[in-house]
Amino acid sequence: MNSNLKQRILLAQDFQTLESLGQFLREYGYETIAVSSGEQALERAAVEHIDLVVTEMNLPGLDGIALCRKLRQNASTRHVPILGLSWRSELADKVAGFEAGMDDYITKPFQHQELVYRLKVLATRASNRAGPPEPGRRGRLIALFGTKGGVGRTTIGVNLAVALHQHTQKRVVLFDADFFFGDIALHLGLKPSPTIVDLARNIDHLDAELMAQVLHKHASGLRVLLAPREPESVETIVPTHLSQLLNALISNNDYVLVDCQAIYDERTMAILEKADEILLVIKPEMGCVKNLAVFAELDAKLGLHLDKKIRVILNRAGTQSGIAANDIERFFKRPINFNVPSGGNAVVQSVNRGMPLIVSQPRHAFSRQVWQIADHIAKSQVLAEPQPATRTDNQFATMAFKEVQ
């Protein structure tokens, strides 16, 4: 269903080239962002997802060389393929471009068909670039939890996972751990099988081949582990198995986002305890605020120290009939880290179509805020790990079920 996701190309070119080239690329199914200066290119790259960059060397102000260097220095654009398309034809110019971080170079005048071919090659290389993490490195586990159902946790989680993959071009897995009512398959237009049950039943034989067979590959590049189809099969997923599975996922991927069910059982608590960061999703209503206090009390009682890992997301922020954000912060005695506006009918339609809003409407206010959360996660990872000098291509809480009302 989602096989026709458009690639977005940032065109930093002179006005004459922008008009003709933009029209041609759109006919080939690309989405273009047209700018005529290096400064404008950096501004757009900072706030929007881009898959490819086509830059002229002779840009006013910040030229193509400086633009490439700045794009390579930014975590969100470090791995975006860059093609130089310029009137400069001297060998020294091409060498300077490659040294600045360009992946390819074409001299004007050019054949449009050749440009499309080069772009397809660069896109293919970029999609294959995200291999498994280096040996000994551990991926980052991000848990999404809601203090009650209906807060928009899954919608945010799905869009965030896609945004994070687009943002980092790394291996991202979205795990639907809402074992009874998970509907990530619906959000992404995926077939409901295979599921986590197929891994739980073969937990002693868990390897890369089995994982590859069970994880769904979404058109965006995201990989997805789905919740069980039959409620009766949930009991086959025990906490010890879940712990093994999470270890395998974070050992073979850069980011693992887990959409947790809104109940405090052993499985959920195991995920929250193992998580590097917990995104706690709430709505501006009294029930959610009340349950924030319940969550904090439970954490203190069990001694899990989850509080240090929590980042609060206020969904449907700014709703006129809702509780004000500053009142929630005063009641909960902690800041709201992210305010996500209501997606309205656009979100409903995106779910019905199986197309995340961040893909179909990347400039929507909801999408922009989700992108900011993805940027936060990516930067947290960058700060936590040593960066390479050069760019290259290549215990458990035992509790009875207690559903949050």
C-alpha positions in Angstrom: 0.0 0.0 0.0 2.9 2.3 0.8 5.2 1.4 -2.1 4.8 4.9 -3.7 6.4 7.0 -1.0 7.9 10.0 -2.8 11.6 10.9 -2.3 12.2 14.5 -1.5 15.1 16.3 -3.2 16.5 19.6 -2.0 17.4 21.5 -5.1 19.9 24.3 -4.4 20.4 25.7 -7.9 20.2 28.9 -10.0 16.8 30.1 -11.0 17.0 28.8 -14.6 17.9 25.3 -13.5 15.4 25.2 -10.7 12.4 25.8 -13.0 13.2 23.2 -15.6 14.8 20.6 -13.4 12.0 20.8 -10.7 9.3 20.2 -13.3 11.2 17.2 -14.8 11.9 15.6 -11.5 8.2 16.0 -10.4 7.2 14.2 -13.5 9.4 11.3 -12.4 7.6 11.1 -9.1 10.0 13.1 -6.9 9.0 15.8 -4.5 11.2 18.8 -4.7 12.2 21.6 -2.4 13.6 24.5 -4.4 16.0 27.1 -3.0 18.5 29.4 -4.7 21.1 29.9 -1.9 23.1 27.8 0.5 21.6 29.6 3.5 18.1 28.7 2.3 19.2 25.1 1.8 20.4 24.8 5.4 17.2 26.4 6.7 15.0 23.9 4.9 17.2 20.9 5.7 17.0 21.8 9.4 13.2 21.6 9.5 12.2 19.2 6.8 13.1 15.6 5.9 15.1 15.3 2.7 16.3 12.2 0.9 18.7 13.7 -1.6 20.5 17.1 -2.3 21.4 18.5 -5.7 23.5 21.6 -5.3 25.2 24.1 -7.6 28.8 25.1 -6.7 28.1 28.8 -7.6 25.5 29.6 -5.0 25.3 33.2 -3.7 26.6 33.7 -0.2 27.2 30.2 1.2 28.5 28.3 -1.9 28.1 24.6 -2.7 31.3 23.6 -1.0 30.4 25.3 2.3 26.9 23.9 2.1 28.2 20.3 1.7 30.5 20.7 4.7 27.7 22.0 6.9 25.3 19.3 5.8 28.0 16.7 6.7 28.5 18.2 10.1 24.8 18.0 11.1 23.7 14.7 12.6 20.3 14.8 10.7 21.9 15.3 7.3 25.2 13.6 7.7 24.3 10.6 5.5 22.0 12.3 3.0 23.4 11.7 -0.5 24.6 14.9 -2.2 25.0 15.3 -6.0 26.9 18.3 -7.4 25.2 19.7 -10.5 27.3 22.7 -11.6 28.6 24.8 -14.4 32.1 24.4 -13.0 33.8 21.7 -15.1 37.5 21.8 -13.9 38.9 18.8 -12.2 39.9 20.9 -9.2 36.3 21.9 -8.8 35.1 18.3 -8.8 37.9 17.2 -6.4 36.9 20.1 -4.0 33.3 18.9 -4.2 34.2 15.3 -3.3 36.4 16.4 -0.5 33.6 18.5 0.9 31.3 15.5 1.0 29.6 15.2 -2.4 28.8 11.7 -3.5 28.6 12.4 -7.2 29.2 15.3 -9.6 27.6 16.2 -13.0 28.7 19.1 -15.2 26.2 21.4 -16.9 24.8 21.2 -19.5 23.5 17.7 -18.7 21.2 15.0 -19.9 18.1 14.7 -17.6 18.0 10.9 -18.0 21.6 10.6 -16.7 20.7 12.8 -13.7 17.7 10.5 -12.8 19.9 7.4 -13.2 22.6 8.9 -10.9 19.9 9.9 -8.3 18.5 6.4 -8.3 22.0 4.9 -7.7 22.6 7.3 -4.8 19.2 6.5 -3.3 20.0 2.8 -3.5 23.3 3.2 -1.9 21.8 5.2 0.9 19.1 2.6 1.6 21.7 -0.1 1.9 24.1 1.9 4.0 22.4 1.3 7.3 23.9 -2.0 8.3 23.8 -3.6 11.8 25.5 -1.7 14.6 29.2 -2.3 15.1 30.0 -5.3 17.3 29.8 -4.5 20.9 27.5 -1.5 20.4 24.0 -1.5 21.8 21.0 0.2 20.2 18.8 2.6 22.0 15.5 1.4 23.4 12.7 3.9 23.5 9.4 3.0 25.2 6.1 4.8 24.5 3.7 4.6 27.4 0.3 6.2 28.0 -1.3 6.5 31.4 -4.6 5.5 29.8 -5.9 4.4 26.5 -6.9 6.8 23.7 -4.1 9.3 24.3 -2.7 8.9 20.8 0.4 6.9 21.9 0.3 4.6 18.9 -0.2 7.4 16.3 2.8 9.3 17.7 4.8 6.1 18.0 4.3 5.1 14.3 5.0 8.6 13.0 8.0 9.0 15.3 9.5 5.7 14.1 9.3 6.6 10.5 10.7 10.1 11.2 13.6 8.6 13.2 14.5 6.3 10.3 14.3 9.1 7.8 16.2 11.4 10.1 19.1 9.1 10.9 19.1 6.6 8.0 19.8 4.0 10.6 18.2 0.7 11.5 15.0 1.4 13.3 12.5 -1.2 14.6 9.0 -0.5 15.8 7.7 -3.1 18.2 3.9 -3.3 18.9 3.8 -4.4 22.5 0.2 -3.6 23.0 -0.4 -7.3 23.0 -4.2 -7.3 23.3 -5.2 -4.3 21.2 -2.2 -3.4 19.1 -3.1 -1.9 15.7 0.3 -0.7 14.3 -0.4 -3.0 11.3 -3.4 -0.9 10.5 -1.5 2.3 10.9 1.1 1.1 8.4 -1.0 -0.9 6.0 0.8 -4.1 6.8 -0.5 -7.7 6.8 -1.2 -8.9 10.4 1.1 -11.9 10.2 3.8 -12.9 11.2 3.9 -11.6 14.8 5.8 -11.7 18.0 4.2 -15.0 18.7 6.3 -16.6 16.0 9.4 -15.4 17.9 8.1 -16.4 21.3 7.5 -19.9 20.2 11.0 -20.2 18.9 12.8 -18.1 21.5 15.5 -20.7 22.0 16.3 -20.6 18.3 16.3 -16.8 18.0 18.8 -15.7 15.3 19.1 -13.1 12.6 17.5 -15.3 9.9 14.4 -15.9 12.1 14.2 -12.2 13.0 14.4 -11.2 9.3 11.5 -13.6 8.5 9.2 -12.2 11.2 10.0 -8.5 11.1 7.9 -6.6 8.4 9.7 -4.3 6.1 7.7 -1.1 5.6 8.1 1.0 2.4 9.7 3.8 4.4 12.6 1.5 5.4 11.2 1.0 8.9 11.0 -2.6 10.2 8.1 -3.7 12.4 7.4 -6.4 14.9 3.6 -6.8 15.2 1.4 -7.7 18.2 -0.4 -11.1 18.3 -3.5 -11.5 16.2 -5.4 -13.7 18.7 -5.7 -12.6 22.3 -5.4 -16.2 23.6 -1.8 -16.4 22.2 -0.6 -13.5 24.4 0.1 -15.8 27.3 2.8 -17.4 25.3 4.8 -14.2 25.7 6.4 -14.4 29.1 8.6 -11.7 30.6 11.8 -13.8 30.4 11.2 -14.4 26.7 10.4 -10.7 26.2 13.7 -9.8 27.8 15.6 -12.1 25.4 13.8 -10.6 22.5 14.6 -7.0 23.5 18.2 -7.9 24.0 18.3 -9.3 20.5 16.6 -6.3 19.0 18.9 -3.7 20.6 21.9 -5.8 19.7 21.1 -5.8 16.0 19.5 -2.3 15.5 20.3 1.3 16.2 16.9 2.2 17.6 14.0 0.1 19.0 10.7 1.9 19.7 8.3 -0.1 21.8 4.6 0.9 21.8 3.6 -0.4 25.3 0.1 -1.3 26.4 -1.6 0.9 29.0 -1.5 -1.6 31.8 1.0 -2.3 34.6 1.8 -6.0 34.2 5.1 -7.8 34.3 5.7 -7.5 30.5 5.1 -3.8 30.5 7.3 -3.1 33.5 10.1 -5.2 32.0 10.1 -3.0 28.9 10.0 0.2 30.9 12.8 -0.9 33.2 15.0 -1.8 30.3 14.3 1.3 28.3 16.9 4.0 27.8 14.1 6.6 27.5 10.4 6.6 28.2 8.1 8.8 26.2 5.0 9.3 28.5 2.1 10.4 26.3 -0.8 12.3 27.9 -3.8 14.4 26.9 -4.8 17.7 28.5 -7.6 16.1 30.6 -8.0 15.3 34.3 -7.9 11.5 34.0 -4.4 11.6 32.4 -3.1 14.0 34.9 -4.4 11.9 37.8 -2.8 8.8 36.4 0.6 10.6 36.1 0.6 10.7 39.9 -0.3 7.0 40.0 2.6 6.2 37.7 5.0 8.2 39.8 3.8 6.5 43.0 4.2 3.1 41.4 7.7 3.9 40.3 8.7 5.0 43.8 7.1 2.0 45.4 8.9 -0.5 43.1 12.2 1.3 43.2 12.6 1.2 39.4 13.9 4.7 39.1 12.0 5.3 35.9 11.5 9.0 36.7 15.0 9.9 35.4 14.2 8.4 32.0 10.8 10.0 31.4 10.0 12.7 28.8 6.4 13.9 28.8 4.6 14.4 25.5 1.4 16.4 25.7 -0.7 15.3 22.8 -3.5 17.5 21.4 -1.8 20.4 23.1 -3.7 23.7 22.9 -7.1 22.1 22.9 -9.4 24.9 24.2 -11.5 22.6 26.4 -8.4 20.9 27.9 -6.3 21.6 30.9 -3.5 24.2 30.3 0.0 22.8 30.0 1.4 25.0 32.8 -1.4 23.7 35.1 -0.3 20.1 34.3 3.3 20.9 35.0 2.4 22.5 38.3 0.3 19.5 39.3 2.8 16.9 38.2 5.9 18.9 39.3 7.8 18.2 36.2 8.1 19.9 32.8 6.2 18.9 29.6 9.0 18.2 27.2 7.0 18.1 23.9 3.7 19.7 22.9 2.1 17.9 20.0 -1.0 19.7 18.4 -4.0 17.7 17.4 -3.8 16.2 14.0 -7.5 16.3 13.6 -9.1 14.7 10.5 -5.7 14.4 8.8 -4.6 11.9 11.4 -7.8 9.9 11.1 -7.5 9.8 7.3 -3.8 8.8 7.5 -4.7 5.8 9.7 -7.5 4.7 7.4 -5.1 4.9 4.4 -2.3 3.1 6.3 -0.1 6.0 5.5 1.6 7.9 8.4 0.9 11.6 8.4 4.6 12.4 8.5 4.9 10.8 5.1 1.7 12.1 3.4 1.8 15.6 5.0 5.4 16.3 6.3 4.6 20.0 6.8 1.6 19.5 8.9 1.9 21.0 12.4 1.6 17.5 13.9 4.4 16.1 11.7 6.7 19.0 12.5 6.4 18.4 16.2 7.0 14.6 15.8 10.1 15.5 13.8 11.4 17.6 16.7 11.0 14.5 19.0 12.9 12.4 16.4 15.6 15.1 16.4 15.8 15.0 20.2 16.3 11.2 20.1 18.9 11.3 17.4 20.9 14.0 19.2 20.7 12.1 22.5 22.3 9.1 20.7 25.0 11.3 19.1 25.9 12.8 22.5 26.0 9.4 24.1 28.4 7.9 21.6 31.9 8.8 20.3 31.6 10.1 16.7 33.9 8.9 13.9 36.5 11.3 12.7 35.5 11.0 9.1 32.3 10.2 7.2 32.0 6.7 5.7 29.4 5.0 3.5 29.9 1.9 4.4 13.9 -8.1 39.5 10.9 -8.0 37.2 8.0 -6.4 39.1 5.5 -9.1 39.9 2.0 -7.6 39.9 -1.5 -8.5 39.1 -3.0 -6.9 36.0 -4.1 -3.3 36.8 -5.5 -1.5 33.8 -5.2 2.3 33.9 -8.6 3.8 33.7 
